[in-house]
């Protein structure tokens, strides 16, 4: 009996060893597969290993609409995006976060964090999840979308949207210039926190479409003061000098807009000629695909509609 038992035990040990080896190999293959599910993105701060298919993204500034347009799930966004009426439905169950709400960030368990290069706590955020930042304006707004497409492993989708958008916007620009004249000027003005601003050609609020794609002219004063920095703060007294033949007024309804009751404002030619158009500032701030498509439709309607 003992002679029979010993070979049986040896056989059992061999079987267990084989199973154990197979299990280890399986775990090893599983680990390798997990490693393969990342890509390396060449960020401004160097290469960053990020998920190939991110499922829980936090955006701390500016790029929420870019991520949404590429159909990637968001779990945390900045306050400006959260209060955008255009994003309200999609972001209803998404947490509002900042670069300082680290505990909340940990609870959200993101697999990717995106922000601007001036965010605080970059090192701490990088410990929570791979963190990639962009310098605003370092590349043009359409290239920026393609970069976010690369980061999210959706470069082809991003490029396809950019190509289609440029075709639509350029055609609309040709039609608009033909209708209102090549030399007709347009200004984009906003009242924010009791201060008036005029904008250049790359600061959201539709400026990229009006000036870069439509190739409409801006008043000389706007070129002089706002083109380089992107925006310029001005007083009510000099507002008429910055107002074009057409004016897009990016309006915050929850701030003091009493300047619209003054004679200075009422006597601006664009106001008198019904060529001033008010838009919701909270919808118009950004230059992501969702916002740009909305802005393009709006501009086509006001310039070419009946």
C-alpha positions as CSV (number, residue, x, y, z in Angstrom):
1,X,0.0,0.0,0.0
2,X,2.8,2.4,0.9
3,X,4.5,1.5,-2.4
4,X,1.4,2.5,-4.3
5,X,0.9,5.7,-2.2
6,X,4.3,7.2,-2.8
7,X,4.1,7.3,-6.7
8,X,0.5,8.7,-6.3
9,X,1.8,11.5,-4.1
10,X,4.6,12.2,-6.5
11,X,2.1,12.4,-9.4
12,X,-0.1,14.7,-7.4
13,X,2.8,17.1,-6.7
14,X,3.7,17.2,-10.4
15,X,0.1,18.0,-11.3
16,X,-0.1,20.8,-8.7
17,X,3.2,22.1,-9.9
18,X,2.0,22.1,-13.5
19,X,-1.2,23.9,-12.6
20,X,0.7,26.4,-10.5
21,X,3.1,27.0,-13.4
22,X,0.2,27.4,-15.8
23,X,-1.5,29.8,-13.4
24,X,1.6,31.8,-13.1
25,X,2.0,31.9,-16.9
26,X,-1.6,33.0,-17.2
27,X,-1.1,35.8,-14.7
28,X,2.0,36.8,-16.6
29,X,0.1,36.9,-19.9
30,X,-2.7,38.8,-18.2
31,X,-0.2,41.3,-16.9
32,X,1.4,41.7,-20.3
33,X,-2.0,42.3,-21.8
34,X,-2.7,45.0,-19.2
35,X,0.6,46.6,-20.1
36,X,-0.3,46.5,-23.8
37,X,-3.5,48.5,-23.0
38,X,-1.5,51.7,-22.7
39,X,0.0,54.1,-25.2
40,X,2.8,56.6,-24.8
41,X,1.7,60.2,-25.4
42,X,4.5,62.8,-26.1
43,X,3.4,65.6,-23.8
44,X,4.9,69.0,-23.2
45,X,6.5,67.5,-20.1
46,X,7.9,64.5,-21.9
47,X,6.4,61.0,-22.6
48,X,3.5,59.9,-20.5
49,X,2.0,56.4,-20.4
50,X,-1.7,56.7,-20.6
51,X,-4.7,54.3,-21.1
52,X,-5.3,53.2,-24.6
53,X,-9.0,53.3,-23.9
54,X,-9.6,55.7,-21.0
55,X,-12.8,55.2,-19.1
56,X,-12.7,57.7,-16.2
57,X,-11.3,61.1,-17.4
58,X,-11.0,64.3,-15.3
59,X,-10.6,67.6,-17.1
60,X,-9.5,70.5,-15.0
61,X,-9.7,73.2,-17.6
62,X,-10.8,74.1,-21.2
63,X,-10.9,70.8,-22.9
64,X,-14.2,69.2,-21.7
65,X,-15.9,69.6,-25.0
66,X,-13.0,68.1,-26.8
67,X,-13.3,64.9,-24.7
68,X,-17.0,64.8,-25.0
69,X,-16.8,65.2,-28.8
70,X,-14.6,62.1,-28.9
71,X,-17.2,60.2,-26.9
72,X,-14.9,59.5,-23.9
73,X,-16.4,59.2,-20.4
74,X,-15.9,62.0,-17.9
75,X,-16.0,61.7,-14.1
76,X,-14.8,65.2,-13.1
77,X,-14.7,68.7,-14.8
78,X,-13.9,72.3,-14.0
79,X,-16.5,74.8,-12.8
80,X,-16.6,76.8,-16.1
81,X,-17.6,73.6,-18.0
82,X,-20.1,72.6,-15.4
83,X,-22.0,75.9,-15.7
84,X,-22.1,75.8,-19.5
85,X,-25.8,75.3,-20.5
86,X,-24.7,73.5,-23.6
87,X,-23.0,70.8,-21.5
88,X,-25.6,70.6,-18.7
89,X,-27.3,67.4,-19.8
90,X,-24.1,65.4,-20.4
91,X,-22.4,66.7,-17.3
92,X,-25.4,66.3,-14.9
93,X,-23.8,63.4,-13.0
94,X,-20.2,64.5,-13.4
95,X,-18.4,65.9,-10.4
96,X,-17.1,69.5,-10.3
97,X,-13.4,69.5,-9.3
98,X,-10.3,71.7,-9.1
99,X,-6.6,71.2,-9.1
100,X,-6.8,71.5,-5.3
101,X,-9.6,69.0,-4.5
102,X,-7.2,66.1,-4.3
103,X,-9.3,64.0,-1.9
104,X,-12.3,64.2,-4.2
105,X,-10.1,63.3,-7.1
106,X,-8.8,60.2,-5.4
107,X,-12.5,59.1,-4.7
108,X,-13.3,59.5,-8.4
109,X,-10.5,57.0,-9.3
110,X,-9.6,58.6,-12.7
111,X,-7.5,56.8,-15.2
112,X,-6.4,60.1,-16.9
113,X,-6.3,63.8,-15.8
114,X,-6.1,66.6,-18.4
115,X,-5.5,70.3,-17.6
116,X,-3.7,73.5,-18.6
117,X,0.0,73.9,-17.9
118,X,-0.6,76.4,-15.1
119,X,-2.5,73.9,-12.9
120,X,-1.4,73.5,-9.3
121,X,-0.3,70.2,-7.7
122,X,0.8,68.6,-10.9
123,X,3.1,66.2,-9.1
124,X,0.4,65.1,-6.6
125,X,-2.2,64.7,-9.4
126,X,0.3,62.6,-11.4
127,X,0.4,60.2,-8.4
128,X,-3.4,59.8,-8.7
129,X,-3.5,59.2,-12.4
130,X,-1.4,59.9,-15.6
131,X,-1.7,63.7,-15.9
132,X,-1.2,65.6,-19.2
133,X,-1.2,69.4,-19.5
134,X,-1.3,71.8,-22.4
135,X,-0.2,75.4,-22.7
136,X,-3.2,77.4,-24.0
137,X,-2.5,78.8,-27.4
138,X,0.8,77.0,-28.0
139,X,-0.9,75.3,-31.0
140,X,-3.9,76.5,-32.9
141,X,-7.4,75.5,-31.7
142,X,-7.9,72.8,-34.4
143,X,-4.4,71.3,-33.8
144,X,-5.3,71.3,-30.1
145,X,-8.2,69.0,-30.8
146,X,-6.1,66.6,-32.8
147,X,-3.6,66.5,-29.9
148,X,-6.4,65.6,-27.5
149,X,-7.4,63.0,-30.1
150,X,-3.9,61.5,-29.9
151,X,-4.0,61.5,-26.1
152,X,-7.3,59.7,-26.1
153,X,-6.1,57.3,-28.8
154,X,-8.7,58.8,-31.2
155,X,-6.6,60.8,-33.6
156,X,-8.4,59.6,-36.7
157,X,-11.8,60.7,-35.3
158,X,-10.3,64.1,-34.3
159,X,-8.8,64.7,-37.8
160,X,-12.0,63.7,-39.5
161,X,-13.9,66.3,-37.5
162,X,-11.3,69.0,-38.2
163,X,-11.3,68.4,-41.9
164,X,-15.1,68.5,-42.1
165,X,-15.3,71.6,-39.9
166,X,-12.8,73.5,-42.0
167,X,-14.7,72.7,-45.2
168,X,-18.0,73.9,-43.7
169,X,-16.5,77.0,-42.1
170,X,-14.6,78.1,-45.1
171,X,-17.6,77.8,-47.4
172,X,-19.7,79.8,-44.9
173,X,-17.0,82.4,-44.8
174,X,-16.9,82.8,-48.6
175,X,-20.7,83.2,-48.6
176,X,-20.7,85.7,-45.8
177,X,-17.9,87.9,-47.2
178,X,-19.8,87.9,-50.6
179,X,-22.9,89.1,-48.8
180,X,-21.6,91.8,-46.3
181,X,-18.4,92.8,-48.1
182,X,-14.7,92.0,-47.8
183,X,-13.9,95.1,-45.8
184,X,-16.8,94.9,-43.3
185,X,-15.5,94.7,-39.8
186,X,-16.7,92.5,-36.8
187,X,-15.9,92.9,-33.1
188,X,-16.4,90.4,-30.3
189,X,-17.1,92.2,-27.0
190,X,-17.8,90.9,-23.5
191,X,-18.8,92.3,-20.2
192,X,-17.3,90.2,-17.4
193,X,-17.3,91.2,-13.8
194,X,-18.1,94.9,-14.5
195,X,-15.3,95.1,-17.1
196,X,-15.6,95.4,-20.8
197,X,-13.3,93.3,-23.0
198,X,-12.6,93.1,-26.7
199,X,-11.1,89.9,-28.2
200,X,-8.5,89.0,-30.8
201,X,-8.7,85.9,-33.1
202,X,-8.0,83.0,-30.7
203,X,-9.8,83.5,-27.4
204,X,-13.0,81.5,-27.8
205,X,-16.3,83.4,-28.0
206,X,-16.4,82.6,-31.7
207,X,-13.3,84.5,-32.5
208,X,-11.6,81.6,-34.2
209,X,-14.4,81.1,-36.6
210,X,-15.0,84.8,-37.4
211,X,-11.4,85.8,-38.0
212,X,-9.5,82.6,-38.8
213,X,-12.0,80.6,-40.8
214,X,-14.4,83.3,-42.1
215,X,-11.5,85.7,-42.6
216,X,-13.6,88.7,-41.6
217,X,-11.9,91.9,-40.7
218,X,-11.5,93.4,-37.2
219,X,-11.4,97.1,-36.5
220,X,-7.9,98.7,-36.5
221,X,-8.1,99.4,-32.8
222,X,-8.8,95.8,-32.0
223,X,-5.9,94.7,-34.2
224,X,-3.6,97.1,-32.4
225,X,-4.7,96.3,-28.8
226,X,-6.1,92.8,-28.7
227,X,-4.6,90.7,-31.5
228,X,-1.3,89.9,-29.7
229,X,-2.5,89.1,-26.2
230,X,-5.9,87.7,-27.3
231,X,-8.0,90.2,-25.3
232,X,-8.0,93.8,-24.2
233,X,-9.8,95.5,-21.3
234,X,-11.4,98.8,-22.2
235,X,-13.7,101.5,-20.7
236,X,-17.2,102.3,-21.9
237,X,-16.0,105.7,-23.1
238,X,-13.7,104.2,-25.8
239,X,-16.0,101.3,-26.7
240,X,-17.2,102.9,-30.0
241,X,-13.6,102.9,-31.2
242,X,-13.5,99.1,-30.9
243,X,-16.9,98.4,-32.3
244,X,-17.0,97.0,-35.8
245,X,-19.8,97.2,-38.4
246,X,-21.1,94.1,-36.7
247,X,-20.7,93.3,-33.0
248,X,-21.0,90.0,-31.3
249,X,-21.8,90.8,-27.6
250,X,-20.9,87.9,-25.3
251,X,-23.3,88.6,-22.5
252,X,-23.3,87.5,-18.9
253,X,-26.9,88.0,-17.7
254,X,-25.9,87.6,-14.1
255,X,-23.6,90.6,-14.1
256,X,-24.1,94.4,-14.3
257,X,-25.1,95.2,-17.9
258,X,-26.2,98.8,-17.3
259,X,-23.7,100.0,-19.9
260,X,-26.3,99.0,-22.5
261,X,-28.5,101.8,-21.2
262,X,-26.0,104.6,-21.9
263,X,-26.0,106.9,-24.8
264,X,-22.5,105.9,-25.6
265,X,-23.6,102.3,-26.2
266,X,-26.9,103.2,-27.9
267,X,-25.1,105.4,-30.4
268,X,-22.7,102.8,-31.6
269,X,-23.5,102.2,-35.4
270,X,-23.8,98.5,-35.0
271,X,-26.4,99.0,-32.3
272,X,-28.4,101.6,-34.3
273,X,-28.3,99.4,-37.4
274,X,-29.4,96.2,-35.6
275,X,-26.1,94.6,-36.4
276,X,-25.2,93.8,-32.8
277,X,-26.0,90.3,-31.7
278,X,-26.2,89.1,-28.1
279,X,-25.0,85.5,-27.3
280,X,-24.9,83.6,-24.0
281,X,-21.3,84.1,-22.7
282,X,-21.4,80.8,-20.8
283,X,-22.1,78.9,-24.0
284,X,-19.7,80.8,-26.1
285,X,-16.5,80.8,-24.0
286,X,-14.9,77.7,-25.5
287,X,-13.4,76.5,-28.8
288,X,-14.1,72.8,-28.6
289,X,-15.9,70.9,-31.4
290,X,-19.3,70.9,-29.7
291,X,-19.1,74.7,-29.1
292,X,-17.6,75.4,-32.5
293,X,-20.4,73.6,-34.3
294,X,-23.0,75.5,-32.3
295,X,-21.2,78.8,-33.0
296,X,-20.9,78.1,-36.7
297,X,-24.6,77.4,-37.1
298,X,-25.4,80.6,-35.2
299,X,-23.1,82.8,-37.4
300,X,-24.5,81.3,-40.6
301,X,-28.0,82.0,-39.3
302,X,-27.3,85.7,-38.4
303,X,-25.2,86.6,-41.4
304,X,-26.9,84.5,-44.1
305,X,-30.3,83.7,-42.7
306,X,-33.5,85.5,-43.6
